[in-house]
Amino acid sequence: MANFATAPARPHKPGAHASRRKLLAVLVGVALLAALVLVRATVIAPVRVASASMLPTYAAGDALLVSQRPPDLSDIDRGDLITFRSPEDGHSALKRVIGLPGDSLVILDSELYVNHRLVPEPYVNHRLIDGYYSRTYTVPAGTVFVLGDNRGNSIDSRDYGPIPADTLLGRAVFRFWPLIRSN
């Protein structure tokens, strides 16, 4: 009968597997952090609403995710919520697009008309606005006309005029804080 000797076992370094797992965890963490920084810088960013001008849609202090890609005018629809560089103070502002290039706008007794048609605005509480009238305004090429949803408490295109396309910063994607708001 042949005598088969078993090969001696390799000495096991204590903690070798644990160190590899720690290194792998660190590498995965660094990769996730790098991906998050890249997404934040190029795709989407958190923004905190600074004022009550967008009530009841967004309240001061709400946190939103906003796209980092400036929208082209051809990609914007009436009703979109956009961010732009405010002509008032240069800070980022959030408002609703209500007029596109060439649109004719007028507010009669607090009701918005675009191109001679009444625009339903369920996000505006018309009972809180006294009768307000504006002149008819035609939105120039290369710009959008924006208003806050809280029409009685918003500084917007009625004050500083239309927003040039080159000052558009992004589009609101969704509110992530608070998750639920009680009204």
GROMACS elastic network, one bead per residue, 0.5 to 0.9 nm:
[ bonds ]
;  ai    aj funct       b0    kb
    5     8     6  0.87891   500
    6     9     6  0.85056   500
    7    10     6  0.87729   500
    8    11     6  0.87723   500
    9    12     6  0.84295   500
   12    15     6  0.88164   500
   12    16     6  0.80906   500
   13    16     6  0.56856   500
   13    17     6  0.86784   500
   14    17     6  0.80737   500
   14    18     6  0.86076   500
   15    19     6  0.61113   500
   15    20     6  0.86514   500
   16    19     6  0.52660   500
   16    20     6  0.63809   500
   16    21     6  0.87526   500
   17    20     6  0.51406   500
   17    21     6  0.62089   500
   17    22     6  0.86464   500
   18    21     6  0.50991   500
   18    22     6  0.61948   500
   18    23     6  0.86221   500
   19    22     6  0.50408   500
   19    23     6  0.60998   500
   19    24     6  0.85134   500
   20    23     6  0.50583   500
   20    24     6  0.60662   500
   20    25     6  0.85121   500
   21    24     6  0.50225   500
   21    25     6  0.60417   500
   21    26     6  0.85637   500
   22    25     6  0.50232   500
   22    26     6  0.61595   500
   22    27     6  0.85964   500
   23    26     6  0.51113   500
   23    27     6  0.61665   500
   23    28     6  0.85975   500
   24    27     6  0.50700   500
   24    28     6  0.60836   500
   24    29     6  0.84834   500
   25    28     6  0.51334   500
   25    29     6  0.60626   500
   25    30     6  0.85951   500
   26    29     6  0.50246   500
   26    30     6  0.61131   500
   26    31     6  0.85538   500
   27    30     6  0.51254   500
   27    31     6  0.61144   500
   27    32     6  0.85915   500
   28    31     6  0.50810   500
   28    32     6  0.61423   500
   28    33     6  0.85732   500
   29    32     6  0.51320   500
   29    33     6  0.61130   500
   29    34     6  0.85567   500
   30    33     6  0.50575   500
   30    34     6  0.60661   500
   30    35     6  0.85397   500
   31    34     6  0.50941   500
   31    35     6  0.61299   500
   31    36     6  0.85751   500
   32    35     6  0.50499   500
   32    36     6  0.60956   500
   32    37     6  0.86161   500
   33    36     6  0.50218   500
   33    37     6  0.61651   500
   33    38     6  0.85618   500
   34    37     6  0.51301   500
   34    38     6  0.61254   500
   34    39     6  0.86033   500
   35    38     6  0.50626   500
   35    39     6  0.61067   500
   35    40     6  0.84899   500
   36    39     6  0.51296   500
   36    40     6  0.60127   500
   36    41     6  0.85326   500
   37    40     6  0.50284   500
   37    41     6  0.60685   500
   37    42     6  0.85756   500
   38    41     6  0.51792   500
   38    42     6  0.60893   500
   38    43     6  0.78304   500
   39    42     6  0.53173   500
   39    43     6  0.50032   500
   39    44     6  0.62228   500
   39    45     6  0.80179   500
   40    43     6  0.59372   500
   40    44     6  0.52724   500
   40    45     6  0.51357   500
   40    46     6  0.81205   500
   40    68     6  0.80586   500
   41    44     6  0.71870   500
   41    45     6  0.72693   500
   41    68     6  0.74272   500
   42    45     6  0.83489   500
   42    67     6  0.84408   500
   42    68     6  0.58605   500
   42    69     6  0.73332   500
   43    66     6  0.85439   500
   43    67     6  0.57971   500
   43    68     6  0.50485   500
   43    69     6  0.66125   500
   44    65     6  0.62875   500
   44    66     6  0.54615   500
   44    68     6  0.50744   500
   44    69     6  0.80254   500
   44   170     6  0.88236   500
   44   173     6  0.85954   500
   45    64     6  0.81499   500
   45    65     6  0.54524   500
   45    66     6  0.53601   500
   45    67     6  0.64259   500
   45    68     6  0.65048   500
   46    63     6  0.65875   500
   46    64     6  0.55575   500
   46    66     6  0.62197   500
   46    67     6  0.89240   500
   46   176     6  0.88122   500
   47    62     6  0.83708   500
   47    63     6  0.56191   500
   47    64     6  0.52007   500
   47    65     6  0.61368   500
   47    66     6  0.66771   500
   48    60     6  0.77201   500
   48    61     6  0.57610   500
   48    62     6  0.56882   500
   48    64     6  0.62425   500
   48    65     6  0.88098   500
   49    52     6  0.80325   500
   49    54     6  0.85209   500
   49    58     6  0.72426   500
   49    59     6  0.67795   500
   49    60     6  0.50688   500
   49    61     6  0.52445   500
   49    62     6  0.53883   500
   49    63     6  0.63030   500
   49    64     6  0.75235   500
   49    93     6  0.84326   500
   49    94     6  0.76631   500
   50    53     6  0.86520   500
   50    59     6  0.82850   500
   50    60     6  0.51822   500
   50    61     6  0.62323   500
   50    62     6  0.82517   500
   50    93     6  0.83739   500
   50    94     6  0.89989   500
   51    54     6  0.74526   500
   51    55     6  0.87827   500
   51    58     6  0.89812   500
   51    59     6  0.70199   500
   51    61     6  0.76502   500
   51   154     6  0.87031   500
   52    55     6  0.55500   500
   52    56     6  0.83370   500
   52    58     6  0.75256   500
   52    59     6  0.54692   500
   52    60     6  0.51059   500
   52    61     6  0.88955   500
   52   148     6  0.89608   500
   52   150     6  0.71649   500
   52   153     6  0.72667   500
   52   154     6  0.77523   500
   53    56     6  0.86883   500
   53    58     6  0.82773   500
   53    59     6  0.79307   500
   53    60     6  0.81503   500
   53    94     6  0.87905   500
   53    95     6  0.81785   500
   53   147     6  0.88328   500
   53   148     6  0.52970   500
   53   149     6  0.63847   500
   53   151     6  0.72791   500
   53   152     6  0.83053   500
   53   153     6  0.55801   500
   53   155     6  0.75048   500
   54    57     6  0.57356   500
   54    58     6  0.52561   500
   54    59     6  0.65362   500
   54    60     6  0.82181   500
   54    94     6  0.78841   500
   54    95     6  0.69978   500
   54    96     6  0.83668   500
   54   123     6  0.89769   500
   54   147     6  0.87537   500
   54   148     6  0.51194   500
   54   150     6  0.52806   500
   54   151     6  0.83536   500
   54   153     6  0.87296   500
   54   154     6  0.76405   500
   55    58     6  0.51505   500
   55    59     6  0.54394   500
   55    60     6  0.82034   500
   55   123     6  0.81075   500
   55   124     6  0.81042   500
   55   125     6  0.89580   500
   55   148     6  0.80236   500
   55   149     6  0.59004   500
   55   150     6  0.51614   500
   55   151     6  0.89561   500
   56    59     6  0.66490   500
   56   123     6  0.65791   500
   56   124     6  0.74246   500
   56   125     6  0.80112   500
   56   149     6  0.70503   500
   56   150     6  0.70388   500
   56   183     6  0.88755   500
   57   123     6  0.64169   500
   57   124     6  0.86786   500
   57   149     6  0.71450   500
   57   150     6  0.87718   500
   58    61     6  0.84570   500
   58    62     6  0.63096   500
   58    63     6  0.88184   500
   58   149     6  0.88461   500
   58   175     6  0.80980   500
   59    62     6  0.55876   500
   60    63     6  0.88252   500
   61   177     6  0.84566   500
   61   178     6  0.87833   500
   62   175     6  0.69788   500
   62   176     6  0.78523   500
   62   177     6  0.55834   500
   62   178     6  0.62548   500
   63   174     6  0.86980   500
   63   175     6  0.57635   500
   63   176     6  0.58238   500
   63   178     6  0.71338   500
   64   172     6  0.68278   500
   64   173     6  0.71513   500
   64   174     6  0.55733   500
   64   176     6  0.56202   500
   64   177     6  0.69924   500
   65   171     6  0.87342   500
   65   172     6  0.62135   500
   65   173     6  0.55157   500
   65   174     6  0.56060   500
   65   175     6  0.63353   500
   65   176     6  0.70237   500
   66    69     6  0.89072   500
   66    82     6  0.83822   500
   66    83     6  0.78748   500
   66   169     6  0.89737   500
   66   170     6  0.61579   500
   66   171     6  0.54730   500
   66   173     6  0.53158   500
   66   174     6  0.74079   500
   67    70     6  0.76308   500
   67    71     6  0.88730   500
   67   169     6  0.80940   500
   67   171     6  0.52907   500
   67   172     6  0.64332   500
   67   173     6  0.66070   500
   68   169     6  0.66196   500
   68   170     6  0.52820   500
   68   171     6  0.77190   500
   69   169     6  0.67151   500
   69   170     6  0.54362   500
   69   171     6  0.79018   500
   70    83     6  0.86482   500
   70    84     6  0.86703   500
   70   165     6  0.87048   500
   70   166     6  0.83923   500
   70   167     6  0.84256   500
   70   168     6  0.55509   500
   70   171     6  0.74398   500
   71    74     6  0.80934   500
   71    75     6  0.61831   500
   71    76     6  0.67466   500
   71    82     6  0.84535   500
   71   165     6  0.83189   500
   71   168     6  0.67960   500
   71   169     6  0.72869   500
   71   170     6  0.59767   500
   71   171     6  0.70432   500
   72    75     6  0.52247   500
   72    76     6  0.67407   500
   72   165     6  0.73528   500
   72   168     6  0.84859   500
   73    76     6  0.53313   500
   73    77     6  0.84848   500
   73   100     6  0.80259   500
   73   101     6  0.84717   500
   73   142     6  0.73452   500
   73   143     6  0.77597   500
   73   144     6  0.79578   500
   73   165     6  0.66191   500
   74    77     6  0.81572   500
   76    79     6  0.86727   500
   76    80     6  0.66730   500
   76    82     6  0.88951   500
   76    97     6  0.80472   500
   76   100     6  0.80806   500
   76   144     6  0.89636   500
   77    80     6  0.57120   500
   77    97     6  0.72560   500
   77    98     6  0.83199   500
   77    99     6  0.86287   500
   77   100     6  0.76740   500
   78    81     6  0.88524   500
   78    96     6  0.77725   500
   78    97     6  0.51791   500
   78    99     6  0.62027   500
   78   100     6  0.69754   500
   79    96     6  0.56640   500
   79    97     6  0.52049   500
   79    98     6  0.58395   500
   79    99     6  0.87190   500
   79   121     6  0.89651   500
   80    95     6  0.83959   500
   80    96     6  0.56371   500
   80    97     6  0.54400   500
   80    98     6  0.80496   500
   80   171     6  0.74322   500
   80   172     6  0.80298   500
   81    94     6  0.67379   500
   81    95     6  0.56334   500
   81    97     6  0.63194   500
   81   146     6  0.89369   500
   81   170     6  0.88129   500
   81   171     6  0.58851   500
   81   172     6  0.55389   500
   81   173     6  0.84455   500
   82    93     6  0.81005   500
   82    94     6  0.56240   500
   82    95     6  0.58181   500
   82    96     6  0.63466   500
   82    97     6  0.71089   500
   82   146     6  0.87565   500
   82   168     6  0.73849   500
   82   169     6  0.74767   500
   82   170     6  0.57378   500
   82   172     6  0.58015   500
   83    86     6  0.87823   500
   83    92     6  0.62798   500
   83    93     6  0.52955   500
   83    95     6  0.67100   500
   83    96     6  0.89241   500
   83   167     6  0.88313   500
   83   168     6  0.61962   500
   83   169     6  0.53217   500
   83   170     6  0.51694   500
   83   171     6  0.58862   500
   83   172     6  0.71403   500
   84    87     6  0.89543   500
   84    90     6  0.89128   500
   84    91     6  0.81224   500
   84    92     6  0.54813   500
   84    93     6  0.54634   500
   84    94     6  0.67506   500
   84    95     6  0.84056   500
   84   163     6  0.78494   500
   84   165     6  0.88625   500
   84   166     6  0.88728   500
   84   167     6  0.54585   500
   84   170     6  0.69720   500
   84   171     6  0.89191   500
   85    88     6  0.86985   500
   85    89     6  0.82186   500
   85    90     6  0.53046   500
   85    91     6  0.55588   500
   85    93     6  0.62461   500
   85   163     6  0.86163   500
   85   167     6  0.53025   500
   85   168     6  0.65572   500
   85   169     6  0.69856   500
   86    89     6  0.57901   500
   86    91     6  0.54986   500
   86    92     6  0.59408   500
   86    93     6  0.57178   500
   86    94     6  0.88960   500
   86   156     6  0.88270   500
   86   160     6  0.87547   500
   86   163     6  0.82622   500
   86   167     6  0.80281   500
   87    90     6  0.56670   500
   87    91     6  0.82164   500
   87   160     6  0.67036   500
   87   161     6  0.87690   500
   87   163     6  0.80315   500
   87   167     6  0.89047   500
   88    91     6  0.80704   500
   88   155     6  0.87274   500
   88   159     6  0.89841   500
   88   160     6  0.69661   500
   89    92     6  0.87393   500
   90    93     6  0.86480   500
   92   169     6  0.79290   500
   94   148     6  0.79538   500
   94   171     6  0.86888   500
   94   172     6  0.80918   500
   95   146     6  0.57831   500
   95   147     6  0.56606   500
   95   148     6  0.51211   500
   95   149     6  0.76303   500
   95   156     6  0.75759   500
   96   145     6  0.84567   500
   96   146     6  0.52892   500
   96   147     6  0.54381   500
   96   148     6  0.60250   500
   96   149     6  0.71413   500
   97   100     6  0.75684   500
   97   144     6  0.65986   500
   97   145     6  0.59215   500
   97   147     6  0.66619   500
   97   148     6  0.89097   500
   98   105     6  0.85009   500
   98   112     6  0.87797   500
   98   114     6  0.80064   500
   98   144     6  0.76627   500
   98   145     6  0.58279   500
   98   146     6  0.55351   500
   98   147     6  0.67332   500
   99   102     6  0.81885   500
   99   103     6  0.58001   500
   99   104     6  0.77282   500
   99   105     6  0.70354   500
   99   114     6  0.72888   500
   99   138     6  0.86084   500
   99   139     6  0.65479   500
   99   143     6  0.87651   500
   99   144     6  0.56177   500
   99   146     6  0.68072   500
   99   162     6  0.88481   500
  100   103     6  0.55739   500
  100   104     6  0.88846   500
  100   139     6  0.63096   500
  100   140     6  0.82813   500
  100   141     6  0.82948   500
  100   142     6  0.87383   500
  100   143     6  0.69745   500
  100   145     6  0.65501   500
  101   104     6  0.89271   500
  101   138     6  0.78499   500
  101   140     6  0.53382   500
  101   142     6  0.63949   500
  101   143     6  0.59273   500
  101   144     6  0.61778   500
  101   145     6  0.83306   500
  102   138     6  0.59922   500
  102   139     6  0.51418   500
  102   140     6  0.60020   500
  102   141     6  0.64759   500
  103   114     6  0.65448   500
  103   115     6  0.59762   500
  103   137     6  0.80900   500
  103   138     6  0.55663   500
  103   139     6  0.54390   500
  103   140     6  0.82487   500
  104   113     6  0.81191   500
  104   114     6  0.56668   500
  104   116     6  0.74481   500
  104   136     6  0.66452   500
  104   137     6  0.56015   500
  104   139     6  0.65937   500
  105   112     6  0.73068   500
  105   113     6  0.57629   500
  105   115     6  0.63643   500
  105   116     6  0.77338   500
  105   134     6  0.88112   500
  105   135     6  0.82562   500
  105   136     6  0.54995   500
  105   137     6  0.50901   500
  105   138     6  0.62638   500
  105   139     6  0.77688   500
  105   145     6  0.89756   500
  106   111     6  0.83139   500
  106   112     6  0.60879   500
  106   113     6  0.53536   500
  106   114     6  0.67594   500
  106   115     6  0.85752   500
  106   116     6  0.82068   500
  106   133     6  0.76193   500
  106   134     6  0.58049   500
  106   135     6  0.60349   500
  106   137     6  0.63630   500
  107   110     6  0.56700   500
  107   111     6  0.53204   500
  107   113     6  0.60800   500
  107   114     6  0.88146   500
  107   132     6  0.69482   500
  107   133     6  0.52020   500
  107   134     6  0.51766   500
  107   135     6  0.75156   500
  107   136     6  0.77988   500
  108   111     6  0.52582   500
  108   112     6  0.66230   500
  108   113     6  0.75729   500
  108   131     6  0.77355   500
  108   132     6  0.64264   500
  108   134     6  0.67139   500
  108   135     6  0.89186   500
  109   112     6  0.85402   500
  109   129     6  0.88856   500
  109   130     6  0.77612   500
  109   133     6  0.56071   500
  109   134     6  0.88935   500
  110   126     6  0.66502   500
  110   129     6  0.66292   500
  110   130     6  0.71766   500
  110   131     6  0.54836   500
  110   133     6  0.64646   500
  110   134     6  0.88750   500
  110   151     6  0.85754   500
  111   118     6  0.71018   500
  111   119     6  0.75660   500
  111   120     6  0.84167   500
  111   121     6  0.84877   500
  111   126     6  0.77241   500
  111   131     6  0.88771   500
  111   132     6  0.82141   500
  111   133     6  0.85376   500
  112   117     6  0.82679   500
  112   118     6  0.59581   500
  112   119     6  0.56453   500
  112   120     6  0.79156   500
  112   121     6  0.80882   500
  113   116     6  0.55427   500
  113   117     6  0.50384   500
  113   119     6  0.56353   500
  114   117     6  0.53344   500
  114   118     6  0.65930   500
  114   119     6  0.66521   500
  115   118     6  0.85396   500
  120   123     6  0.89496   500
  121   124     6  0.56021   500
  121   125     6  0.84641   500
  121   126     6  0.89003   500
  121   149     6  0.87639   500
  122   125     6  0.74162   500
  123   149     6  0.62795   500
  123   150     6  0.85637   500
  124   127     6  0.88385   500
  124   128     6  0.88699   500
  124   148     6  0.88872   500
  124   149     6  0.53289   500
  124   150     6  0.64374   500
  124   151     6  0.73297   500
  125   128     6  0.58274   500
  125   129     6  0.73498   500
  125   149     6  0.81579   500
  125   150     6  0.74838   500
  125   151     6  0.84398   500
  126   129     6  0.53021   500
  126   130     6  0.80689   500
  126   151     6  0.85374   500
  127   130     6  0.75229   500
  128   150     6  0.88411   500
  128   151     6  0.87735   500
  128   152     6  0.74763   500
  129   132     6  0.72970   500
  129   150     6  0.87912   500
  129   151     6  0.70835   500
  129   152     6  0.58109   500
  130   152     6  0.81734   500
  134   137     6  0.83518   500
  134   158     6  0.85568   500
  139   142     6  0.87202   500
  139   143     6  0.67761   500
  139   144     6  0.65956   500
  139   145     6  0.65299   500
  139   162     6  0.68903   500
  140   143     6  0.58817   500
  140   144     6  0.77937   500
  140   162     6  0.76390   500
  141   144     6  0.83151   500
  141   164     6  0.88499   500
  142   163     6  0.84627   500
  142   164     6  0.59858   500
  142   165     6  0.56695   500
  142   166     6  0.84723   500
  143   162     6  0.57938   500
  143   163     6  0.51600   500
  143   165     6  0.53265   500
  143   166     6  0.86700   500
  144   157     6  0.87765   500
  144   162     6  0.54789   500
  144   163     6  0.52338   500
  144   164     6  0.67161   500
  144   165     6  0.72474   500
  145   156     6  0.84339   500
  145   157     6  0.57494   500
  145   158     6  0.84153   500
  145   161     6  0.72058   500
  145   163     6  0.61921   500
  146   156     6  0.61764   500
  146   157     6  0.53761   500
  146   158     6  0.81795   500
  146   161     6  0.86150   500
  146   162     6  0.70547   500
  146   163     6  0.73782   500
  147   150     6  0.84177   500
  147   151     6  0.71766   500
  147   154     6  0.73457   500
  147   155     6  0.78252   500
  147   156     6  0.52312   500
  147   157     6  0.61649   500
  147   158     6  0.74706   500
  148   151     6  0.57356   500
  148   152     6  0.88090   500
  148   153     6  0.79564   500
  148   154     6  0.53738   500
  148   155     6  0.73468   500
  148   156     6  0.64717   500
  149   152     6  0.87062   500
  149   153     6  0.87599   500
  149   154     6  0.77295   500
  150   153     6  0.55141   500
  150   154     6  0.60209   500
  151   154     6  0.55548   500
  151   155     6  0.85338   500
  155   158     6  0.73082   500
  155   159     6  0.60899   500
  155   160     6  0.78581   500
  156   159     6  0.54964   500
  156   160     6  0.62613   500
  156   161     6  0.74762   500
  156   162     6  0.86421   500
  157   162     6  0.53327   500
  157   163     6  0.72794   500
  158   161     6  0.58793   500
  158   162     6  0.82356   500
  160   163     6  0.83597   500
  163   166     6  0.84576   500
  163   167     6  0.69787   500
  163   168     6  0.76954   500
  164   167     6  0.56692   500
  164   168     6  0.72503   500
  165   168     6  0.54950   500
  166   169     6  0.83055   500
  168   171     6  0.86509   500
  172   175     6  0.81684   500
  175   178     6  0.73379   500
  175   179     6  0.72726   500
  176   179     6  0.55820   500
  176   180     6  0.89042   500
  177   180     6  0.76530   500
  177   181     6  0.87943   500
  178   181     6  0.62302   500
